[in-house]
Amino acid sequence: MKRYLRIQVDHSRCVGSALCLATAPGYFELDDQHLSRPTTSVVPVSENVGAAAELCPMEAITLTELEDERDSGEHEDTRGTRRPPTPAAVPPRQAFTGPTYRR
């Protein structure tokens, strides 16, 4: 029996390092906000996807093992889906003041 994984990326934790794209090409992409998202939410079990989740510096990738692709509901294609940023995902911008030198 073929096993499947549901891939989820927590945008409140993702910093857009793109390690997942390098580790599992074709399974992840960056959205308009330069945050990772899966290209498809359910995929066959792959060592590359598991390695991407383990190497994520922010532990933003969650993998859920499924017995059957149908356990997930539908085989959802997430490309083109825009998700609004959560307040925790968007850090406040601060102006760089730099060091102050006095003479």
N, C-alpha and C positions, 0 to 999 in steps of 0.2 A: 504494500500500500504506500502510495506516495504521500509524503508529509509536506505541510505548508507552514509558512510563517506570516503572521500579520506584523507589518512594520508600522510603528508610530514614532513620530518625532515631536518632542515637547518644545514648542517654540519659545516658551518662557525660559528654557535652559540653553537652547542652541545659541552659539556665538558665531556660527558661520565659518568654522575652521576648514571645512571641506575635506576633512580626513575621510569621511564616509564616501565621498565621491571618488577619491583616489583608491580607497580600499575595495569598494564594491561598485565599479563603474557600471552604469546602466540601471542601477537600483535606486540611486539618489540623484537629486538635482537641487540647485539653489533657486529660490523664488526671487521676486522683485526686491525683497528686503535683505537678500543675501543670506537667508536662513535655509537650512536643509529641509527637504521633504522627499518622501519616497515617490518614485515615478509610478508605482503601483502598490496598493496597500497590502495585497496578499501575493506572496511569491513562493516557489518551491524552496525547500530547505537548501541553503547554500553556505559554504564555509566563509565566503567573502562577506556575506551579510552579517554573519555572527562576528567576524573579525571587526567589521565596521562598528558594531554596537559596543564591542569591548574596547576599541581604541578611541571612541568618542571622549574628548577631554572633559565634557560637561555631563556625561552620562545621560544625554538627551534622547537616545534611541532605545525604544522598548520593543522587544520581539516577543510575540506570543505564538507558541507552537499550536497548530491546528491539526486535527486528524484528517480533515478533508477540506478542500477549497470552499465547499458549500457551508462549512461551519461559520464562515465569516459573514454570511448574508449574501452579498454580491461581490464580484470581482471588480473592485472600484479602481478607476483610473483617476489619480489625484492631480494629474497635470492640468494646468489652467484653472485650478481652484485657488482663489485668493482668500487668504485668511487674514483678518485684521489683526494687527499686533496687540498683544495684551500689554497692559501698563507695565508689568514686570519685565517684559521683553525689550522695552525701549528705555535705555538708561537716559537720564537727563543729560543734556549737553552742557558742558562747562567751558568757559573761555580759558585758554591757557594764559596764565599771567606770567609764568616763568619766574626765575629768581630775581630778586631785587638787589641791585648793587648800589652801594653808596660810596661817595667819594669824600 
